[in-house]
């Protein structure tokens, strides 16, 4: 019996017919975006599924053609305040497409933004619980922020407006801050690696800094999901210098804010915090100086009063004062006579009074 054979194109056409004839028009699938490219208005995605151990368990290509992508992109952004990004969990309505040359792919026809928001919230809560169980939420709080927090290692994108505002605010303060920028990627998949590398560079000269400042401008909640990454939060929590954050959240607090020593809303809020600490220190020094002056003045007055009392006592005990009270002083050859046993009859003694002396001869004792 002769076995039937097919050309490659015939066999693939057969597969295509079976797929199109068997499968419904649309499926809702959930997956993670592994890569995304926009070309000529078309959106090309690589979707993946990962096992609990992180290994890849499924992968496929997906396409959203330009006109539909324009609609779905606006719809997704209006509900999430973010664009589609690598690492996002998405729920998509898809049609199966099979091409003899390009193979199996999916055509995206719809998207559910609420699924992405829910997946982000779930992942964030799981990470927060893990950080809490490992005691990493309190580690930075055990560090002491120096009274003079002036030597700053700054992690920010060098072109970010928030960084410029931060530097301007400190430069226009009456205090001198030493600032060194460690440029970082502050959005997207490479944020964690970029910040970790900057922190590693800081440790090479860690005694040159009082604190680490992590700042960026504002952004949508989903744009800042990189600051909820467990690895980044752990590295920051265990960093030996106090970390102050101002990463632009207006409503939500990132997990990095939770583990940081001090979390503030914006870069300008961080600058105001640092200047405010210096203001309070100056006020404290001024108060101390005033107290020292008052204490010194009080001690001078006390000493002056004591001297006056001593002078009064000396005055009361002076010979002039004794003479004025009617007392006299008897001397023999210039020596004060304090007892009758010091003199004998026939000796000449001198009596000292307030207005002169009297010479006398001892007759009888």
Buried (B, 14 or more C-beta within 10 A) or exposed (E): EEEEEEEEEEEBBEBBEEEEEEEEEEEEBBBBBBEBEBEEEBBBBBBBBBEEEEEEEEEBBBBBBEEBBEEBBEBBBEBBBBBBBBBBBBBBBBBBBBEEEEEEBBBBBBBBBEBBBEBBEEBBEEBBEBBEEEEBBEBBEEBEBBEEBBBBBBBBBEEBEBBBBBBEBBEEBEBEBEBEBBBBBBBBBBBBBBBBBBBEEBEEEEEEBBBBBBBBBBBBBBBBBBBBBBEBBBBBBEBEBBBBBBBBBEEEEBBBBBBBBBBBBBBBBBBBBBBEBBBEBEEEEEEEEEEEEEEEEEEEEEEEEEEEEEEEEEEEEEEEEBBEEEEEBBEBEEEEBEEEEEBEEEBEBBBBEBEEEEEEEBEEE
